[in-house]
């Protein structure tokens, strides 16, 4: 179970939000976007249902239930939730001791080693032929600590279905073919996609 810390001022602000008139909040959700990558970002939101999702881990913190996705617990272990005020405004700040690995692929160096070779084989022989029909391509950026880091390009970059493609296609195929790979993370800058196959939802 991950260990979390919440400062008194953060707790005060969260309780005030949870107890606003007309709102039914059962806890706080702490999320990580692009977890484990140099671009990882944290987010907070109120949880308005009492039953956790199947993939949730719930941590009781100073009387407040904090909901985490099970896959993100290692990125949040030891994290501190704080609330800062200053001349430019105020807001929550989350700091985690987890430091994303330096990925050699971002410097133009291709990943090497047995695991990287096995993942590359799956990408080149199974994945890329499939996404090529949508003008897309998948590139292996790095393999670190049994995690494969991939970038989606072409029609897959910025595509509204990229998350589905990743979770239901790419991740499944790589983990099935290379059981030593424990997770596959997307490090794509989807905001920079110039010609996505499916336009992202505007909602």
C-alpha positions in Angstrom: 0.0 0.0 0.0 1.5 3.4 -1.0 2.3 6.0 1.7 0.9 9.5 1.1 1.2 12.7 3.1 -1.2 15.7 3.1 -0.3 19.1 4.6 -2.9 20.7 7.0 -3.7 23.5 4.6 -4.3 21.0 1.8 -6.6 19.0 4.0 -8.5 22.1 4.9 -9.0 23.1 1.3 -10.1 19.6 0.3 -12.6 19.3 3.1 -14.0 22.7 2.2 -14.5 21.5 -1.4 -16.0 18.2 -0.3 -18.5 19.9 2.0 -19.8 22.5 -0.4 -23.5 22.8 -0.4 -25.1 20.5 -3.0 -22.1 18.4 -3.5 -21.7 14.7 -2.5 -18.1 13.8 -2.3 -16.7 10.5 -0.9 -13.1 11.2 -1.4 -10.3 12.4 -3.6 -8.8 10.9 -6.7 -5.1 11.4 -7.3 -4.1 10.7 -10.9 -0.9 10.5 -12.9 -0.8 11.3 -16.7 2.1 9.9 -18.7 3.1 8.0 -15.5 6.8 7.0 -15.3 7.9 9.3 -18.1 9.7 12.7 -18.1 6.4 14.3 -18.9 4.4 12.8 -16.0 1.8 15.2 -14.4 -0.3 14.8 -11.3 -4.0 15.7 -11.0 -6.6 15.9 -8.2 -10.4 15.6 -8.5 -13.3 14.8 -6.1 -14.8 11.4 -6.1 -18.6 11.5 -6.1 -19.3 7.8 -5.8 -18.7 5.6 -2.8 -17.7 2.4 -4.7 -14.1 2.3 -6.0 -13.4 1.2 -9.5 -12.1 -2.3 -10.0 -8.5 -1.1 -10.6 -8.6 1.4 -7.6 -6.5 1.3 -4.5 -8.0 3.4 -1.6 -5.7 5.0 1.0 -7.2 6.6 4.1 -5.4 9.9 4.7 -6.3 12.1 7.7 -9.9 11.0 7.4 -10.1 11.5 3.7 -10.2 8.6 1.3 -7.7 8.9 -1.6 -8.4 6.8 -4.7 -5.5 5.8 -6.9 -5.2 3.6 -10.0 -3.4 0.4 -9.0 -1.0 0.7 -11.9 0.1 4.2 -10.7 0.9 3.4 -7.0 4.6 3.1 -7.5 4.7 6.6 -9.0 2.8 8.0 -6.0 4.4 6.2 -3.1 5.8 8.8 -0.7 3.9 11.7 -2.5 2.9 14.8 -0.7 -0.3 16.8 -1.4 0.1 20.5 -0.6 -1.7 23.7 -1.2 0.3 26.8 -2.1 -0.7 30.4 -2.2 1.2 33.3 -3.8 1.0 36.5 -5.8 0.3 34.6 -9.0 -2.5 32.6 -7.5 -3.1 29.5 -5.4 -3.6 25.8 -6.0 -2.7 22.2 -5.1 0.8 20.9 -5.7 1.8 17.2 -5.6 5.4 16.1 -5.2 6.5 12.5 -5.5 10.0 11.1 -4.8 9.7 8.9 -7.9 12.1 10.2 -10.5 11.3 9.1 -14.1 14.3 7.4 -15.8 16.3 9.2 -18.4 15.2 7.7 -21.6 18.0 7.3 -24.1 15.6 7.2 -27.1 14.8 10.9 -26.6 18.4 11.7 -27.3 18.2 9.8 -30.6 19.9 6.6 -29.2 18.0 3.4 -30.1 17.3 1.1 -27.2 19.4 -2.1 -27.1 19.4 -5.4 -25.2 17.4 -8.6 -25.3 14.1 -7.1 -24.0 14.3 -4.2 -26.4 15.0 -6.5 -29.3 12.0 -8.7 -28.4 9.7 -5.7 -28.1 11.0 -4.3 -31.4 10.2 -7.6 -33.1 6.6 -7.4 -31.9 6.3 -3.7 -33.0 7.8 -4.3 -36.4 6.1 -7.6 -37.2 2.7 -7.3 -35.6 1.8 -3.8 -34.5 3.1 -1.4 -37.2 1.6 -3.4 -40.1 -1.8 -3.0 -38.4 -1.6 0.7 -37.7 0.0 1.5 -41.0 -3.5 1.3 -42.6 -4.4 4.4 -40.5 -1.2 6.1 -41.5 0.2 5.5 -38.0 3.4 4.0 -36.6 4.8 3.0 -33.2 8.4 3.6 -32.2 10.1 2.0 -29.2 11.8 4.8 -27.3 13.4 2.9 -24.4 13.1 -0.2 -22.1 13.8 0.6 -18.5 13.1 -1.5 -15.4 10.9 -3.9 -17.4 8.8 -1.0 -18.8 8.6 -0.3 -22.5 8.3 3.3 -23.5 6.7 3.9 -26.9 5.9 6.9 -29.1 2.9 7.0 -31.5 3.4 8.8 -34.7 1.6 9.6 -38.0 -2.1 9.1 -37.7 -1.8 7.8 -34.2 -0.3 11.0 -32.8 -3.2 13.1 -31.4 -5.7 10.5 -32.4 -8.8 10.4 -30.2 -8.6 6.6 -30.2 -4.9 6.5 -29.3 -5.6 5.5 -25.7 -7.8 2.6 -26.9 -5.2 1.5 -29.4 -2.5 1.6 -26.7 -4.4 -0.3 -24.0 -6.3 -2.8 -26.0 -3.8 -3.4 -28.8 -0.2 -2.4 -28.3 0.0 -3.2 -24.5 -1.7 -6.5 -24.9 0.4 -7.7 -27.8 3.7 -6.7 -26.3 3.0 -8.1 -22.9 1.7 -11.4 -24.4 4.8 -11.8 -26.6 7.3 -10.5 -24.1 6.1 -11.6 -20.6 9.1 -9.9 -18.9 7.7 -6.6 -19.9 5.5 -5.5 -17.0 4.0 -2.3 -18.5 4.0 -0.2 -21.7 3.9 3.6 -21.3 3.0 6.1 -24.0 5.4 9.2 -24.1 3.8 10.7 -27.2 3.1 14.5 -27.4 -0.4 14.0 -28.6 -1.1 17.7 -28.6 1.4 18.0 -31.4 -0.4 15.6 -33.7 -0.9 17.3 -37.1 -3.0 14.7 -38.9 -4.7 12.4 -36.4 -6.8 9.5 -37.9 -9.6 10.1 -35.4 -10.0 13.7 -34.1 -10.0 13.9 -30.3 -13.3 14.7 -28.7 -13.8 18.4 -28.0 -15.6 17.7 -24.7 
